[in-house]
Amino acid sequence: MLKHAGLNRLCTLQGLQRTTAQSDSSFLFVFHPEGNECINANARFCGECIQAGANCGWCKDPDFLKQGETVSTRCDELPSLIKRGCQEAMIENPRGQQRVLKNKPVTNRKKGAEELRPEDITQIQPQKLSLTLRSGEPQSFKLKFKRAEDYPIDLYYLMDLSYSMKDDLENVKNLGTSLMLEMSKITSDFRIGFGSFVEKTVMPYISTTPAKLLNPCTGDQNCTSPFSYKNVLKLTNDGKKFNTLVGQQHISGNLDSPEGGFDAIMQVAVCGDQIGWRNVTRLLVFSTDAGFHFAGDGKLGGIVLPNDGKCHLENNVYTMSHYYDYPSIAHLVQKLSDNNIQTIFAVTEEFQPVYQELKNLIPKSAVGTLSANSSNVINLIIDAYNSLSSEVILENSKLPEGVTIAYTSRCKNGVISEGENGRKCSNISIGDEVYFTISVTSKGCPKPNKPETIKIKPLGFTEEVEITLHFICECECHKEGVQNSQLCHYGNGTYECGACKCNEGRVGRQCECSSNDVATEDMDRTCRKDNGTDICSNNGDCVCGTCECKKRDNPEERYSGKYCECDNFNCDRSGNKLCGGHGRCECRVCICDPNWTGSACDCSLDNSMCMASNKQICNGRGICECGTCKCTDPKFQGPTCETCPTCPGVCTEHKECVQCRAFDTGEMKEKCEQQCGYFKMIKVKDRDNSCVARISHLFIRMWQFGYFKLLKHPAALCCVSDCPAGPDIIPIVAGVVAGIVLIGLALLLIWKLLMIIHDRREFAKFEKEKMNAKWDTVKNPIYKIPVNWFQNPSYGHKATAL
């Protein structure tokens, strides 16, 4: 059964969103606040482990567990298992897969080409798949939809024949041939049918007096007896027959304003054989000028049984209107969706808002405004069909428990949508191809574990994709399990995937204990280290006389040891890193990496950082410890013991010998030949002399105290020159004085310039205020005009001034 489309739409209106699963083939190791999902699963066997998450693996190596670790610690994320010493070949980590079982290409059919049967036309690809799902791992596939040209159409015209539709019936009588002509521009295979409805044949919907049952209309109007629904014409390609049969129809009447159209729609949807629906595009045109009754309104006539959604046509007349209530909107939506019927509501302007709200609850439906006499019905149908056929909306059947599905659409012009909008594409023309990426994800394993089938189809189309779901609930090593194995304490469990899966009532790593004896005093004694009082060092639980260590929130941190006395997170730290980041912590002791030592592995054995510029370790004046020089000569310092702030310079050290040899002066003048003959000296005029150039590749050059000096060599050579003359004081003093004067003059000029600018701005401001001044021009209140005016009334009305 397909998912209830109307309920889906209602959920969408309430803001409910489907979750979108993301697929990633790589393993991302992330610490969540709630911890590692693999560790938190407390998996007792491999099947439980792989259902905990897509990144969870199970180590089946029998020797993997350390003392104190529980069986559930075999289940962890793959990088963690490998880091803990489990070989990849010993890790159970099954992956999902998919297979395409039927992949018929979409039809490239042109109008006027060779005629095809409707079932031979393909608009959706692929048609059948098989997905094998691993818990938490999405399986995605692409679906292509192509709107075929010249696709067959079935149209059923359902008309309200209450008295208010009298003038509309006259225009519908010629609808058959006119509509066939217009639809021939769209498809060469078009069929049309006709049905009518009025109301339930019970009070208070109609008058049940004998006379009114024969003619419900007033006056001399000749009306037919009231009826609920009548199938006048089965779907046919004969437009003239449509005109003839519709022309024989007569108006009927009822008492209340809402009509029984929902009863008629239900019968049209479920009575496929009587209506003649084919597996093609199915259109239902619902024409009325009034509202509708729905579920619950039948109580007014004493009808309380809900509509059963089944066909009840006898001689093309609905016979159970007095027995079953009107269908609900949700029920109607389900049947329309199940039968791939697209509905066009052709209603008058007065009721257009009501049916617009109804359209929002019915997928693949449209509303058109019908003129007062239905003269525009053909244009209305054509426009509504184009609107419906240009949009594709995917819908899926009911999903098994724990299975979710997500859609991503790639529509025309590269428009990509996700979430609820990822189900549909709009503005699709004939021949256009659109693509959908559909991702199916399961959480856990359904019970019982058996294949499930879901279907995905575009609403309003009969084609669908059938997907068979298989679930990975057990590991491959499960098949090799040995029941009642002697490895599990004389057959008290099944040995599978490197561990014992205990029978009911048995516990322990080897199922060695009964569940009733796991906490006795004798067993607790063996869980105390050195006869202490703490059971399992307060870091675990005593199970069957053996400590099973507690788990930490951080999956990288673990307790271990016979009494859970060890851990891998309480070692010394350096630089806020465990074991300085250069080792691993085992039982609270750092095991350092090569070339590192120390309690926190913070001492490097690499001497490259201690090498001085003369290629000696610590310049020969210190020792290298942990990659840092410790100078033994207190005069030297620095990272390589090459800095000596208090040591005399090379020139200062040999100054007396140079003075006595070059200038015959200095303190060593008397002992020059005995103590200063250890170097050869050549006098030069300046530092660019060829003497310096000739020996520069052999010795250290320095220019100090007016000479070049090259020492510390068996054949040391010193090139010296006369000391340069001292500085000329007069030019220096004159330059300083001139600079001070010039700076002062510059400051005065700047000050003067600023004052001039300020004065000009103030003067301009004064001029502006003077020009804008407005003087008071009001007359003085104590001033009186000295002229009085008198008028002679008898003299031409002329005034005389005195």
Disulfide bonds with the S-S distance in Angstrom:
Cys38-Cys56 2.00
Cys46-Cys475 1.79
Cys49-Cys75 2.11
Cys59-Cys86 2.08
Cys217-Cys223 1.69
Cys271-Cys311 1.94
Cys411-Cys425 1.88
Cys445-Cys473 1.40
Cys477-Cys497 1.83
Cys488-Cys500 2.10
Cys502-Cys511 2.05
Cys513-Cys544 2.26
Cys527-Cys542 1.99
Cys536-Cys547 2.06
Cys549-Cys564 2.17
Cys566-Cys587 1.80
Cys571-Cys585 1.91
Cys579-Cys590 2.03
Cys592-Cys601 2.06
Cys603-Cys626 1.71
Cys610-Cys624 2.04
Cys618-Cys629 2.15
Cys631-Cys641 2.00
Cys644-Cys647 1.73
Cys657-Cys676 2.10
Cys660-Cys672 2.20
Cys691-Cys719 2.06
